[in-house]
Amino acid sequence: MPSDPLGILLISGEYGRAHYAFVLAAGAAAIGRSVVLFATNAGCAALAEDVSAWASGDAVVQRSGVAGIVELRGAAIELGVRLIACEAGLRIAGLSEEALTAGVEVAGVVTFLSATAGGQLISL
């Protein structure tokens, strides 16, 4: 099992990409990987407390018996995934730090790259 950190860069605000970012984060953390999910630009919406804009996407996956974004994000947090919202990306997305779900830190790309140095990076 890889012990190097897994970095997930979520730049897209598209539901499927955001959902799968949390699938990957929770899955990797469940097998003992250190995981950092860094969201920027439109991807920052996945770290907001209010994800009601994705209710229809969540309904589709939940009808299929798959966990939705809120459940996956909660599992990721419980499993110790480090969630970071890009400071500049928040501004670009028009989101405030207060809009983020509890436990999300705000930092820049240097923090993300430092936290995942020597590891694997996935971009969605």
Buried (B, 14 or more C-beta within 10 A) or exposed (E): EEEEBBBBBBBBBBBEBBBBBBBBBBBBBEEEBBBBBBBBBBBBBBBBEEBEEBEEBBEBBEEEEEBBBBBBBBBBBEBEBBBBBBBEBBEEBEBEEEBBBEBBEBBBBEBBEEBBEEBEBBEB
